[in-house]
Amino acid sequence: MNFKKLTDHAKAAIDKRGGTESLKGDLAGLKEVARGKGTVKDKARAAADRLKQPGGRPGATGTGPAADAPPTARDLPPRG
């Protein structure tokens, strides 16, 4: 197995999502979804929606000041 190629591919994927800070935001967003209320199906949908945008928040670009801002109530998915 070519580990150099694997690490280069992983680095490119991380950079494409906005870097390590964006990954931390993704993780925080997924933790919120997992701890929230709702069925497993609802949580899976919410997690997929969160991962569509870098940084774990809808509308986040993964870079710049918006990526560092904490999520607001409007950014969170509805609980059900």
VEXVEXTOR-249465 format. One line per field, with one value per residue (C-alpha): x, y, z; residue in three letters; residue number from 1. Coordinates in nm, 2 decimals, decimal comma, always signed. Each point is the difference from the previous one (the first is absolute). Layout:
N
u: [X	...]
v: [Y	...]
w: [Z	...]
resn: [ala	...]
resi: [NUM	...]
This chain:
80
u: [+0,00	+0,13	-0,03	+0,14	-0,27	-0,26	+0,12	+0,01	-0,36	-0,11	+0,18	-0,17	-0,34	+0,06	+0,11	-0,30	-0,23	+0,17	+0,28	+0,02	-0,21	-0,28	+0,04	-0,04	-0,32	-0,12	+0,06	-0,17	-0,30	-0,02	+0,02	-0,29	-0,21	+0,09	-0,09	-0,32	-0,35	-0,16	+0,01	+0,31	-0,14	-0,05	+0,35	+0,15	-0,17	+0,11	+0,36	+0,00	-0,13	+0,27	+0,28	-0,12	+0,15	+0,36	+0,02	-0,31	-0,23	-0,24	+0,14	+0,36	+0,27	+0,27	+0,22	-0,01	-0,17	-0,33	+0,17	+0,12	-0,34	-0,20	-0,33	-0,31	-0,35	-0,08	+0,29	-0,11	-0,24	-0,35	-0,04	-0,28]
v: [+0,00	+0,34	+0,21	+0,31	+0,00	-0,07	+0,29	+0,24	-0,09	+0,05	+0,34	+0,10	-0,10	+0,19	+0,31	-0,02	+0,01	+0,30	-0,14	-0,14	+0,27	-0,09	-0,37	+0,10	+0,18	-0,31	-0,21	+0,25	+0,00	-0,37	-0,02	+0,24	-0,21	-0,33	+0,15	+0,16	-0,14	-0,19	-0,34	-0,15	+0,07	+0,37	+0,02	-0,17	+0,26	+0,29	-0,13	-0,03	+0,35	+0,13	-0,17	+0,16	+0,33	+0,02	+0,09	-0,19	+0,30	+0,09	+0,29	-0,05	+0,02	-0,15	+0,30	+0,36	+0,16	-0,18	-0,33	+0,11	+0,13	-0,22	-0,15	+0,19	-0,15	+0,08	-0,22	-0,31	-0,25	-0,03	-0,25	-0,24]
w: [+0,00	-0,09	+0,32	-0,16	-0,26	+0,27	+0,23	-0,30	-0,09	+0,36	+0,02	-0,32	+0,13	+0,33	-0,19	-0,23	+0,30	+0,15	+0,21	+0,35	+0,16	-0,23	+0,09	+0,36	-0,09	-0,18	+0,30	+0,23	-0,23	-0,01	+0,38	+0,03	-0,24	+0,18	+0,34	-0,12	+0,01	-0,28	-0,17	-0,14	-0,35	+0,09	+0,14	-0,31	-0,22	+0,22	+0,00	-0,38	-0,02	+0,24	-0,21	-0,32	+0,12	+0,14	+0,36	+0,11	-0,04	-0,28	-0,20	+0,13	-0,26	+0,22	-0,01	+0,12	+0,30	-0,06	+0,05	+0,35	+0,11	+0,24	-0,15	+0,08	+0,07	-0,36	-0,13	+0,19	-0,15	+0,14	+0,28	-0,03]
resn: [met	asn	phe	lys	lys	leu	thr	asp	his	ala	lys	ala	ala	ile	asp	lys	arg	gly	gly	thr	glu	ser	leu	lys	gly	asp	leu	ala	gly	leu	lys	glu	val	ala	arg	gly	lys	gly	thr	val	lys	asp	lys	ala	arg	ala	ala	ala	asp	arg	leu	lys	gln	pro	gly	gly	arg	pro	gly	ala	thr	gly	thr	gly	pro	ala	ala	asp	ala	pro	pro	thr	ala	arg	asp	leu	pro	pro	arg	gly]
resi: [1	2	3	4	5	6	7	8	9	10	11	12	13	14	15	16	17	18	19	20	21	22	23	24	25	26	27	28	29	30	31	32	33	34	35	36	37	38	39	40	41	42	43	44	45	46	47	48	49	50	51	52	53	54	55	56	57	58	59	60	61	62	63	64	65	66	67	68	69	70	71	72	73	74	75	76	77	78	79	80]
